[in-house]
Amino acid sequence: MGTRLTFMRAFFIRLWRGVRELSGDSAYEQYLAHHAASHPGQPPLSRQAYFQRQQQQQWEGIKRCC
């Protein structure tokens, strides 16, 4: 019974990580990992500043709806 619970727990953890990745919810954690590896010694953006930057990049080029 213990093996089955371990398997189910691991399955749901992987499923939850996949859902977070697909929805973009884990983007800030991925940014922090990249920033730590690529830019050591520089402070990373706060969660709020990162979100604002992402929104600006996403909507920067749109000038009209059609």
N, C-alpha and C positions, 0 to 999 in steps of 0.2 A: 504494500500500500504506500510506503514511503517513497518508493521510486516513481510511482505514478504521480504523486503530489509534486515531487521535484520536477518531473517532466512538464506537468501542467503549469507550474509556476514559471519555468523557463520559457514555455511557449507564450504565456501571456505577457511576460516582460518583453520578449522579442516583438510580439504583436503591438504592444503599446509604443515601443520605440519606433516601429514602422509608421504607426499612425501619426506620432509627433513629427517625424521627418516629412511625411507627405503633406501635413497641414502647415508646415513652416514653424511650428511651435519650438523646435529645437535649434532654430537658426542662430539665436544668440549664443547658446552653448558651443555651437560649431565655430562661430566667430571668435569666441574666447580661446578655443583650442588653437585655431589658426594664428591668432594674434600672438599668443604665447610662443608658438614655434617659429613664427616668421619675424616678429618684431620684439625681441626680448629687450627689456629695459624701458620700453615705452608703455605708458598707461593705456589700457583699453578704454573704449567708449563705455559710458554707463548704458544700462539697458534702455533707458528712455532716449538717450542720444542716438543709440544704434537704431532703434525703431524709427525715430524721426528721419535719420539719414536714409533708411530703406524706403520710407514713404516718399521722400523727396526724389530719390532715384527712380522710383516706380512711376510717379506721376509728372515728372519734370517735362517730358516731351509732348504731353497731350495738351493740345490747345483748343480742341473742339470735339464734339461728340461724333460727328459724321464725316 
